[in-house]
């Protein structure tokens, strides 16, 4: 089977390369509530995220990511600062963005911040770049949404040049040109892993392959199976551009509790409230209990349930999507810090080992 794309990529899919299975956690820094269901301050929410990242390391998660947002619900505009605090208290877990809105940032500054994090953490930094499905940063930093595509294309191009190391010469329309510019700090052992987050655009899949970035499939609704052609397209594109195989990951929301019933009871009212509120801004369908149960079922994009339920769904979709990495976007506005800590502990101590058992012997890419 071949898949056509805007760059003319129609060659047969490349043979999957063996990459290690990676099981991580992502957060947007959703505002947590106290035991009396009162929202905590932004400062306390941020401090809680640091504790959550430290616990993720302790219980065996492979990666901890923080997504950039600029709203009252998600007070997380400086993920790299928070990741630096986590790096200082951990020694093993990889740390990165999930996602950095490159379109409204400066590629040089993003590179410098994450190469600094890479130094602080002893080589554990990663970055996931995105165009920005949440567009709050565009007016905040003075960018025109009419330039949405051009901004990301040029900035991704410059970021790819920065990752090569050495003096950079680059010219574009969205920022000042660079001529033999030495960008510091230098990394100690080559470029840090860089991904492009894709929410449904084949052009973004092609872009990731063209620049040599790994592919992160951001699947937040509908059937995960519809993303399977993207993995294949990515491998075709890498081969077409003469690049070596690269990892494919999946980022999806969910919540783990001791039982399926507990997880559903915890998550559903918060999910209904948050998605209903954002439906007015983002055009989401207002969730019903029926649609929610469909999304947490085997064919849906939400990973809500007991450790066994969540592990089974992760393993099945890793295989179906040809991916070797899964990052659970845990949390939902209004949940308590205590419930999120339980989620993280269960994910690390029960979900991760069970997923590894379930995929043992399967042909993951």
C-alpha positions as CSV (number, residue, x, y, z in Angstrom):
1,X,0.0,0.0,0.0
2,X,1.2,3.5,-0.8
3,X,-0.1,6.9,0.3
4,X,0.2,10.1,-1.7
5,X,1.2,13.3,-0.1
6,X,1.7,16.9,-1.0
7,X,5.5,16.3,-1.4
8,X,4.9,13.5,-3.8
9,X,5.8,10.7,-1.4
10,X,4.4,7.5,-2.9
11,X,7.2,5.0,-2.4
12,X,6.6,1.7,-0.4
13,X,6.8,2.0,3.4
14,X,10.2,1.5,4.9
15,X,10.8,-1.5,7.1
16,X,10.2,-0.5,10.7
17,X,13.3,-0.1,12.8
18,X,13.5,-1.5,16.3
19,X,13.2,1.3,18.8
20,X,12.9,0.9,22.6
21,X,9.5,1.0,24.1
22,X,9.0,4.3,25.9
23,X,6.1,5.0,28.3
24,X,5.8,8.5,29.6
25,X,3.5,11.1,31.2
26,X,2.5,14.5,30.0
27,X,0.7,17.4,31.7
28,X,-0.6,20.8,30.7
29,X,-0.4,22.0,34.3
30,X,-4.2,21.9,34.7
31,X,-5.2,23.9,37.8
32,X,-5.8,21.4,40.6
33,X,-8.4,21.7,43.4
34,X,-8.1,21.2,47.1
35,X,-10.0,18.7,49.2
36,X,-12.9,21.1,49.4
37,X,-13.0,21.5,45.6
38,X,-11.6,25.0,45.6
39,X,-9.0,25.9,42.9
40,X,-5.5,26.2,44.0
41,X,-3.3,29.1,43.1
42,X,-1.3,29.1,39.9
43,X,1.9,29.0,42.1
44,X,0.7,26.0,44.0
45,X,-0.3,24.2,40.8
46,X,3.2,24.7,39.4
47,X,4.8,23.5,42.6
48,X,2.5,20.4,42.5
49,X,3.7,19.7,38.9
50,X,7.3,19.6,40.2
51,X,6.3,17.0,42.8
52,X,4.4,15.0,40.1
53,X,7.5,15.0,37.9
54,X,9.7,13.8,40.8
55,X,7.2,11.0,41.5
56,X,7.1,10.0,37.9
57,X,10.9,9.4,38.0
58,X,10.6,7.4,41.3
59,X,7.9,5.0,39.9
60,X,9.6,4.2,36.7
61,X,8.1,6.4,33.9
62,X,10.5,6.9,31.0
63,X,9.5,10.5,30.2
64,X,7.8,13.5,31.8
65,X,6.6,16.3,29.5
66,X,4.9,19.7,30.1
67,X,2.8,21.3,27.5
68,X,3.0,25.1,26.9
69,X,-0.2,27.0,27.7
70,X,-1.0,30.6,28.6
71,X,-4.5,30.5,30.2
72,X,-6.0,30.7,33.6
73,X,-6.9,27.0,33.4
74,X,-3.4,26.0,32.3
75,X,-0.8,28.4,33.9
76,X,2.2,26.8,32.3
77,X,3.9,29.4,30.0
78,X,7.4,28.4,31.0
79,X,7.6,24.6,30.9
80,X,11.4,24.6,30.6
81,X,11.7,26.4,34.0
82,X,9.6,23.8,35.7
83,X,11.4,21.0,34.0
84,X,14.7,22.4,35.2
85,X,13.3,22.2,38.8
86,X,12.4,18.6,38.2
87,X,15.8,17.9,36.6
88,X,17.5,19.0,39.8
89,X,15.7,16.4,41.8
90,X,15.9,13.5,39.5
91,X,18.6,11.5,37.8
92,X,17.0,9.1,35.3
93,X,13.7,10.3,33.7
94,X,13.8,12.1,30.4
95,X,12.3,15.6,30.4
96,X,10.7,17.7,27.7
97,X,8.0,19.8,26.3
98,X,4.6,18.5,25.3
99,X,4.3,20.7,23.3
100,X,6.3,23.9,22.6
101,X,4.3,26.3,20.3
102,X,7.2,27.1,18.0
103,X,5.0,29.3,15.7
104,X,4.8,32.0,18.4
105,X,8.3,31.6,19.8
106,X,11.8,32.2,18.5
107,X,13.6,29.0,17.4
108,X,17.0,30.2,18.7
109,X,15.5,30.9,22.2
110,X,13.7,27.5,22.2
111,X,17.0,25.8,21.2
112,X,18.9,27.7,23.9
113,X,16.4,26.9,26.6
114,X,16.3,23.2,25.9
115,X,20.0,22.8,25.3
116,X,20.3,24.5,28.7
117,X,17.9,22.0,30.2
118,X,19.9,19.2,28.4
119,X,23.0,20.4,30.3
120,X,21.3,20.8,33.7
121,X,19.7,17.3,33.4
122,X,22.8,15.5,32.1
123,X,21.5,14.9,28.6
124,X,17.9,14.0,29.4
125,X,16.1,16.8,27.4
126,X,13.7,16.5,24.5
127,X,11.4,18.9,22.8
128,X,8.1,18.4,20.9
129,X,7.4,21.2,18.5
130,X,3.9,22.2,17.5
131,X,2.1,24.8,15.4
132,X,-0.3,25.5,18.2
133,X,-3.8,24.0,18.4
134,X,-4.3,26.3,21.3
135,X,-3.7,29.7,19.8
136,X,-3.6,31.9,23.0
137,X,0.1,32.6,22.5
138,X,-0.4,34.3,19.1
139,X,-2.1,37.5,20.3
140,X,0.0,37.4,23.5
141,X,3.3,37.7,21.6
142,X,2.0,39.8,18.7
143,X,1.7,37.2,15.9
144,X,-0.9,37.2,13.2
145,X,-2.9,34.0,12.8
146,X,-3.0,34.6,9.1
147,X,0.7,33.6,9.1
148,X,0.0,30.4,11.0
149,X,1.5,28.0,8.4
150,X,4.3,30.2,7.2
151,X,5.5,30.8,10.8
152,X,5.8,27.2,11.6
153,X,7.4,26.2,8.3
154,X,10.2,28.7,8.6
155,X,10.8,28.3,12.3
156,X,10.9,24.5,11.9
157,X,13.4,24.9,9.1
158,X,15.6,27.1,11.3
159,X,15.3,24.8,14.3
160,X,16.5,21.9,12.1
161,X,19.6,24.0,11.2
162,X,20.3,24.8,14.9
163,X,20.2,21.1,15.8
164,X,23.1,20.4,13.4
165,X,25.5,22.3,15.6
166,X,28.2,24.6,14.6
167,X,27.8,28.1,13.1
168,X,24.3,28.7,11.6
169,X,23.6,30.6,8.4
170,X,19.9,31.0,7.7
171,X,17.6,33.5,6.0
172,X,13.8,33.8,6.1
173,X,10.9,36.2,6.4
174,X,9.7,35.7,9.9
175,X,12.8,36.7,11.9
176,X,16.3,38.3,11.4
177,X,18.8,36.3,9.3
178,X,21.8,34.5,10.8
179,X,25.2,34.5,9.2
180,X,27.8,32.1,10.6
181,X,26.2,32.6,14.1
182,X,27.5,30.5,16.9
183,X,24.5,29.6,19.1
184,X,25.2,28.6,22.7
185,X,25.2,26.5,24.8
186,X,26.6,23.7,22.7
187,X,25.4,20.2,23.5
188,X,27.8,17.6,24.8
189,X,26.7,14.6,22.8
190,X,24.9,15.7,19.6
191,X,21.4,17.0,19.2
192,X,18.7,16.3,21.8
193,X,15.6,14.4,20.5
194,X,13.1,16.6,18.7
195,X,9.6,15.6,17.7
196,X,6.8,17.3,15.7
197,X,3.4,17.0,17.3
198,X,0.7,16.1,14.7
199,X,-3.0,16.4,15.3
200,X,-4.3,15.4,11.9
201,X,-2.3,17.1,9.1
202,X,-0.6,14.9,6.5
203,X,1.6,17.9,5.6
204,X,2.9,18.0,9.2
205,X,3.9,14.3,8.9
206,X,5.8,15.1,5.7
207,X,7.4,18.1,7.4
208,X,8.6,16.0,10.3
209,X,10.3,13.5,7.9
210,X,11.8,16.2,5.7
211,X,13.6,17.9,8.7
212,X,14.5,14.6,10.4
213,X,12.2,15.1,13.4
214,X,10.5,12.1,15.1
215,X,6.7,11.9,14.9
216,X,4.3,12.4,17.9
217,X,0.7,11.7,17.1
218,X,-1.5,13.8,19.3
219,X,-4.8,11.8,19.5
220,X,-7.3,13.5,21.7
221,X,-10.6,12.4,20.2
222,X,-12.2,10.0,17.8
223,X,-10.8,6.6,16.9
224,X,-7.0,6.2,17.2
225,X,-7.1,3.8,14.3
226,X,-7.6,6.7,11.8
227,X,-4.0,7.7,12.6
228,X,-2.5,4.5,11.4
229,X,-1.9,5.7,7.9
230,X,0.2,8.6,9.3
231,X,2.7,6.2,10.7
232,X,3.0,4.5,7.4
233,X,3.2,7.9,5.6
234,X,6.0,9.0,7.9
235,X,8.1,5.9,7.2
236,X,7.5,6.4,3.4
237,X,8.5,10.0,3.6
238,X,11.7,9.2,5.6
239,X,12.7,6.7,3.0
240,X,11.9,9.2,0.2
241,X,14.0,11.9,1.8
242,X,16.9,9.4,2.3
243,X,16.7,9.5,6.1
244,X,17.1,6.7,8.6
245,X,14.0,5.4,10.4
246,X,12.8,7.5,13.4
247,X,10.5,6.8,16.3
248,X,6.7,7.3,16.3
249,X,4.9,8.2,19.5
250,X,1.3,8.7,20.7
251,X,0.1,11.3,23.1
252,X,-3.5,10.9,24.5
253,X,-5.4,11.9,27.6
254,X,-6.6,9.7,30.4
255,X,-6.8,8.9,34.0
256,X,-5.8,5.8,36.0
257,X,-7.4,4.8,39.3
258,X,-7.7,1.6,41.3
259,X,-10.8,0.5,39.5
260,X,-12.6,1.3,36.3
261,X,-15.5,2.7,38.2
262,X,-13.3,5.0,40.3
263,X,-11.5,6.3,37.3
264,X,-14.7,7.0,35.5
265,X,-16.3,8.7,38.5
266,X,-13.2,10.9,39.0
267,X,-12.7,11.9,35.5
268,X,-16.1,12.3,33.8
269,X,-17.5,15.4,35.7
270,X,-14.2,17.2,35.2
271,X,-13.9,16.2,31.6
272,X,-17.5,17.3,30.9
273,X,-16.9,20.6,32.5
274,X,-13.6,21.4,30.8
275,X,-14.5,20.2,27.3
276,X,-17.9,21.9,27.5
277,X,-16.3,25.2,28.3
278,X,-13.7,24.9,25.6
279,X,-16.3,23.7,23.0
280,X,-17.4,27.4,22.8
281,X,-13.9,28.4,21.9
282,X,-12.5,25.5,20.0
283,X,-15.6,24.1,18.3
284,X,-15.5,20.8,20.2
285,X,-18.7,18.8,20.4
286,X,-20.2,19.0,23.9
287,X,-19.6,15.6,25.5
288,X,-22.4,13.5,26.7
289,X,-22.1,10.5,29.1
290,X,-22.7,8.2,26.1
291,X,-20.0,9.9,24.0
292,X,-17.6,9.8,26.9
293,X,-18.2,6.0,27.4
294,X,-17.6,5.5,23.7
295,X,-14.3,7.5,23.9
296,X,-13.1,5.4,26.9
297,X,-14.0,2.2,25.2
298,X,-11.7,0.1,23.0
299,X,-12.2,2.2,19.9
300,X,-11.9,5.6,21.6
301,X,-9.1,8.0,22.4
302,X,-9.4,8.3,26.2
303,X,-7.4,6.0,28.4
304,X,-9.5,6.0,31.6
305,X,-9.8,3.0,33.9
306,X,-7.9,0.6,36.1
307,X,-4.3,-0.2,35.4
308,X,-5.2,-3.4,33.6
309,X,-7.8,-1.6,31.4
310,X,-5.4,1.3,30.5
311,X,-2.5,-1.0,29.9
312,X,-4.5,-3.2,27.5
313,X,-5.6,-0.3,25.5
314,X,-2.1,1.2,25.3
315,X,-0.6,-2.1,24.1
316,X,-3.3,-2.6,21.5
317,X,-2.9,0.9,20.0
318,X,0.9,0.9,20.0
319,X,0.6,-2.2,17.8
320,X,-2.2,-0.8,15.6
321,X,-0.5,2.5,15.1
322,X,3.0,1.2,14.5
323,X,4.3,3.3,17.4
324,X,7.0,2.6,20.0
325,X,6.1,5.3,22.5
326,X,3.0,6.3,24.5
327,X,2.7,9.4,26.7
328,X,-0.4,9.6,28.8
329,X,-1.7,13.2,29.2
330,X,-2.8,12.8,32.8
331,X,-5.0,15.2,34.8
332,X,-8.0,17.4,34.1
333,X,-8.9,20.7,35.6
334,X,-10.5,20.3,38.9
335,X,-8.9,17.0,39.9
336,X,-7.0,17.0,43.1
337,X,-3.2,16.8,43.4
338,X,-3.7,13.7,45.5
339,X,-5.7,11.9,42.7
340,X,-3.0,12.9,40.2
341,X,-0.3,11.5,42.4
342,X,-2.2,8.2,42.7
343,X,-2.6,8.2,38.9
344,X,1.2,8.6,38.4
345,X,2.0,5.9,41.0
346,X,-0.4,3.4,39.4
347,X,0.9,4.3,35.9
348,X,4.5,3.7,36.9
349,X,4.1,0.7,39.1
350,X,1.3,-1.2,37.3
351,X,0.5,0.2,33.9
352,X,4.1,0.4,32.6
353,X,5.1,-3.2,33.6
354,X,1.8,-4.6,32.3
355,X,2.2,-2.9,28.9
356,X,5.7,-4.3,28.6
357,X,4.4,-7.7,29.3
358,X,1.6,-7.4,26.7
359,X,3.8,-6.1,23.9
360,X,6.7,-8.6,24.6
361,X,7.2,-10.5,21.4
362,X,5.1,-8.1,19.3
363,X,6.7,-6.4,16.3
364,X,6.8,-2.8,17.5
365,X,8.6,-0.4,15.2
